[in-house]
């Protein structure tokens, strides 16, 4: 059987637009917190975490992925555990992000932390999956890699502009901005925080079999294979067997009786909920520990506090934050085999919109011409990286246009092949 044609269409421009929209959400999610009154940080952050890491993703999953529970029950426990731990890894990285800013300041901290997070989160998942060859070699892959490098360059330039801005502040303002400046401590924390925060994308990209089960049925079996490889003997006779070029996988669809499958656009949602549960565990534990230490459990019922408004604004911040990852996962199918660059575009867009928001709020008022040039160059590079990412996926789309959209599954003697794909 050949792969359904409707599942093969891609739209790189739409994919990049969704990643960019996610970056906007990541840049502005903190704004509702400004409306929270007379609550300690750990109190409103707990509400944010429950809303953004638990409620919103699960409501989305139940609305868009009708077989989410069946898929998770049928998925390998070690794979789900890996996704959960990657989410926890991100949670730890996020909690140390503030410490990085304390020691390095916003400019330098942002440049190092986001640069490492972008590079590691983009390049490591294909390497971990044994698909290092996806990163270079062909024209689309080379252009994609160039786009990632341009995005990192843009992040660094914006960070340099931030550093330049800090140097131009009066001495009193410098000490106020970075009172505990320590390059040695800061660089160690920044490396740790940047790499740990990349765990989010490790998890989101680490369970393609779960996404395929959501799309084709919870009993679906898959086998990784290079293009034009024969299917493994275990799947050769499976009904409906076809080859997915983007996933480089043989797929034997199989849904349980009465099971309603998930569309390709939303197939990544079951993975998302597991990863975010890992992040929730870390954030929830930390907030409750701070509530106990600081004796702030009373915040949730304190008289005279706008409790309802606080709950709504903190939850809104969580919903906005979560939407960045929703945009990432629904944008990936539009990019085909170049979907891994979504993280780089998301991170670049986050920094881009953060800088623009700072401009609108007057945070860059009165800086020198040199600082303005660095900021403008950084913003231009970030915009260019998104354009390059879209162009790379369009190149790949055009390259595949003349090829077969699927490979007909045929039983071929195993001895005819030196290497056979391993059943997942």
C-alpha positions, 0 to 999 in steps of 0.5 A, a space after each residue: 500500500 502506498 502512503 496517503 497523499 494527504 499526509 505527504 503535503 508540506 507547507 514550509 511557509 506555514 511551518 515557519 509562521 507557526 514557529 514564529 508565532 510560538 516565539 511571540 508567545 514565549 516573549 510575552 507570556 510573562 506580561 500577565 504576571 504584572 497584574 498579579 498582586 500580593 502573592 509571592 513568586 512561588 505562589 503565582 508560579 505554581 498556578 502558572 505551572 499547573 495551568 501551562 504544564 498540565 491543564 492546557 496540554 491535556 485539554 488540548 490532547 483530549 480535544 485534538 488527539 482522541 486516542 491519546 490514552 490508548 497511544 500512551 498505554 501502548 507505547 514503550 514505558 522506557 520511551 515515555 520515561 525518557 520523554 518525562 525525564 527530558 521534561 524534568 531536565 528542562 524544568 531544572 534548567 529553567 529554575 537555574 535561568 534566573 541564577 544565570 541572569 543574576 551572575 551575568 546580567 540579561 545581555 551576556 546571560 541571554 546570549 550564552 544561555 539561549 545560544 547553547 539552548 538553541 544549538 543543542 536543542 536543534 542539533 542534538 536530537 537528530 544526532 541522538 536519533 542516529 540521523 546525523 546525515 540529515 544535518 548536512 550533505 544535500 543542498 536543503 540540509 546545508 541550507 538548514 544548517 546555515 539557518 541554524 548558525 545564522 539564528 545563533 549568530 543573531 542571538 549572540 549579537 543581541 546578547 552583545 547589544 545587551 552587554 553594551 547597553 549594560 556597560 553604558 549604564 551609570 555605575 549605580 545602575 550597573 550595580 543595581 542591574 547585576 549586583 552579584 556579577 561573577 563571570 566564573 560562576 555565571 558561565 558555569 551556570 549559563 552552560 548548565 542552564 542552556 544545555 538543561 533547557 534544551 532537554 525540552 526539545 530532546 523530549 519533544 523529538 525523542 518519541 516519533 513512534 508515539 506520534 506515528 501510533 497517534 496518527 495511524 492507530 495505537 497498535 501500529 508497528 514501525 521499523 526505521 529504515 533508510 530510503 529504498 530499503 526493503 521492509 523487515 520480514 516481521 512487517 513484510 506481510 502486514 496489511 497497509 504497509 507503507 514507507 514514510 519518507 519524512 520519518 524514514 520509517 516503514 509503517 504497518 497501520 493498526 488501530 484498535 476496534 472503534 479507535 479514532 486516530 489523530 490527524 498528522 497536525 496534532 499527532 505530536 500532542 501525546 508526546 507533548 503532554 508527557 514531556 510537560 509532565 516531567 517539567 511540571 514535577 520539577 516546578 511543582 516540587 520547587 514551588 511547594 518547597 518554597 511555599 513551606 520555607 517562606 510560609 506562603 501557603 496562605 497566599 492562596 486564601 489570604 483575605 483582601 487579595 484579588 484571589 480570582 484575578 491572581 488565579 486568572 492572570 497566572 493561569 493565562 501566563 501558563 496558557 500563553 507559555 504553553 502555546 509556544 510548544 503547541 505552535 512548535 509541534 503543529 508546525 513541524 509536520 509542515 516542514 517535512 524532513 527539515 522539521 528539526 530546525 523548528 526549535 532554532 526558529 522558535 528560539 530565534 523568534 523568542 529573542 527577536 520579539 523580546 528585543 522588539 518588546 524592549 524597544 517598545 517599552 523604552 528599554 533601549 532608549 539613550 543607548 549609543 550608536 554602536 549598541 543600536 548597530 549591534 541590536 539591529 544586526 542581531 534582529 536582522 540575523 534572526 529574521 534572516 534565519 527564519 527566511 533561510 529555514 523556510 527556504 531550506 524546507 522549500 528546497 527539500 519539498 521541490 527535491 522530493 516533488 519528482 520522486 515517488 511519494 511512497 514505496 510499495 511494500 514487497 516481501 524481499 528475502 533478507 539475504 538480499 540486504 546487507 543491513 536490515 532495519 531494526 524493529 522499533 
